[in-house]
Amino acid sequence: MKRNIVIAAVTAAALIGGGTASALAVSGDGAADGAGAGTARQAADVKVSDDNARDDDARDDDADATDDDSERAASAKVTAADAIASALKQSPGTAVSAELDDQDGDDKGPAAWEVDVLAADNAWHSVRVDPTSGKFLGSHSERDDDTGQVRAALKGSSVTAAEAAKAAAGQGTVTSVDLDEDGTAKGWDVETHSSGKAEQEWNVDLKSGKVTADRTDDHADDKADNTDDDTDAGDDD
């Protein structure tokens, strides 16, 4: 009934003066446009809210991982250098990497140092060392004749993995040492943890033992962030 009255009123207005009816029509379109714009803004707000939630979750995950790594590093009584020395007593050769890892391969297992040693016969020995006592926990071996790149990187070097760990120890607790044999800045890649700080990465020169901050990952992250920003800007357009 009310709908019929409204239609009648609009019809009468149109007979009396077309301008009023036109105004009503324009007003109706404006309301529709306003509703559409409001819906678009709400969708944009939801997207921003979701993006912020994901960013918060990612930051929380990074913080949790940093706390776990820091606790693991703090609990280790045996340094990376000492773990390497212990591993070499068990399996003579050249230590190429050492990492404070979880024994069971997840966050639930007890931590242990895992040291990779390259023997003279091209056999790789992965030796596990207790981080609290330095005792030998076990090892496994595999042969690999394709070790030319590693040996080429080590040729002429005077700084060992253990010495690189000692050199970087002043920056925090060393949690890993690894030979960078194919990067642009060849050397020892060392990771350190300090209480309340995020993981830091360092490069130790193979000949001089000089310790410098490794900015490679930072540049890669910045490039990725810029790419994401450009993509988002394109989507908004």
N, C-alpha and C positions, 0 to 999 in steps of 0.2 A: 504493500500500500504506500509506504513512504517513498519507495523507488518511483512509483507512478507520479506522485506529487512533484518530486524533484525534476523529472523529465518534463512535466507540464510547465513548471516554472522556467526551465531553460528555454523551452519552445517559445513561451510568451516573451521572454527577454529578447529572443532572436527576432521576433516580429516587431517589437518596439524599437530596437536598435541593434544592428549587427555587431557593433563594437563590443557590447557587453558579453555577448556569446563568445566572440573571439577571445576576449580576455579570459573567460572561463576555460576555454580550450587550451590557451597558452599556459594558464596556471596549472592545468592538469598535466601537460607535458613537462613543465618544470618540476612538478612533484615527482614524476617518474624519473626524470634525470637525476634529481636529488637522491632518490632512493637508490638508483644505480650507482651513483658516486659513493653513497654511504656504504653500499655492499662492497664496492671495490676497496674502500679504505679499511673496512673490517677485515677483508681477506688479506690486505697488506699487513695489517696489524697482527693477524694470526701468524703470517709467515715470519715476520720479525720476531714475534714471541717464540716461535718454534726454533728459529735460528739461534736466538739467545739461550734457549734451554739447552740446545745441543752444545753450544760453546761452553756453557756452565758445566755440563756433564763431562766434556773433554778436559776442562781445567781440573775438575775434581779427580778424574782418572789419572791425569798427569801428577797431581799432588799426591795421590795415594801411591802411585808407582815410585815417586821420589822418596816418600816416607819409608816404603818397604826397602828400597835400595840403600837408603841412609842407615836404616836399622841393621841391615845385613852387613854393611861396611863396618858399622860401629862394633858389631859382635865379633868380627874377625880379629883374632889375636896374632895371626901369622900374616905378615906382609906379603905382597906380591913377589918381592925379591926373594924372600925366604922360601916361599912356596916353589918358586922356580929352582932354587938351589936344591930343595928336597927332591923335586921331580928328576933333576939331572943325576942325582945320586942313584936313583932307581933305574933311569933310562938315559944313558949318556948320549949326547948329541948337541944340537943347537935348539934352544927354546925359541919358538916362533910366536907363541901367544900364551897368555895366562888370563883366566877370567874367574871371578868369584861368582859361582853359579849355584843353582839349586840341584841337589843330588838326584832328585826324582824328576827334574825337568819342569817343575811347576813351583808355584809360590808356597806349597805346603811342605815340600821336602827340606831337609836341613841343607845349609849352604856348604859348599866345598870349592876349593880351588881346582880348576881344570887347566892343566898345562899341556900344550901341544909341543912335542919335541920331534925334530927331524933328525933321524940317525944317519950315519955315514952311508948305509946301504939303501937309502931312500925310503926307509920304513918310517911311518908316522906313529908315534906313541902318544896316546892321550892318557895323561897321568892325573889321578885325583888325589888331592892332598887335604887333610883335615885342617880347616882354618883356625882351629883353636889350639891344636897340639903340633901340627906340622907332620903328623904321621901319614905314611902311605896308605891310601884307602883302596887302591886298585887301578888297573889300567887295561886298555885294549890297544891293539896294533893293527895297522893295515899298510900294505905296500903301495907306493905310488911312484912310478918312474918319471912322471911328468912334474918334476920339481925345479926345472930350469929357471923359471921366473923368480921363485923364492931365492934360489942360490945366487942368481944374478943381482938381486936387490941387496943381498947380504955381502956380496963381494966388495972387498975394500972397506967394509964397515969396521968401526972400532968400538961401537957402543952396543952392548948386549941388551936383551930384553930386561934382565934384572937391573942393569945400570940405568936403563930408561925409566924403570919403575922408581928407582931411588931418586932420580933427578926430578921426577914429577911429584914426588911425595910431599914436597913443600907446598903444593897447591891444594892438598886434601888427601883423603884416604884413597889410594889407588885401588880400583875395582877391576880393571882390565888393562892389558897391554897386548897390542896386536901389530904385526908387521904390515905396513902399507906398501906393498910391492908394486902396485900398478897405479897409484894416485899421482897427481901432479906434483905434490910435495912428498917425495918418498921419505920414509922415516918410521918411527914407532908411534902408533896412535895410542894414546893413554887416556883413560877415563878416570875422573876423580869425583868423590862425593865429600861434601862438608855439611855439618849439621845446619839444617834450616835453609840450605841452598840446593838449587837444581844441579843435576849432573853437568859436569864441565868436561870438555874434550881438549886434549893438548897434542902437539906434535913434537917429538923429540928427534933431533937430527941424528942420523946414523953415524956421523963422524965426529961432530963437535959435542953432542949431548945437549945442545941448546934447546930449551923448552919455550915453545911459543903457543899461543892460543890457536886452536883449530877453528877457523871461521868458515870452513867449507859448508857445513850443515846449516849455519846461520844464513848464508847466502842462498842456499837452496830453499830454505823455509821462506825467506823474504820473496824470492821469485815465485814460489807457489802461492803465497798470500796475494801478491800483485795480480797473478793470473786469475785467482778466484774473484778479486775485486772487479777486474775487467769483465769477467763473465757475468757477475751480478749486475753491473752497470748495463751490459748489453741486454740482459733479460728485462731490466726495468724499462729501457727504451722500447 
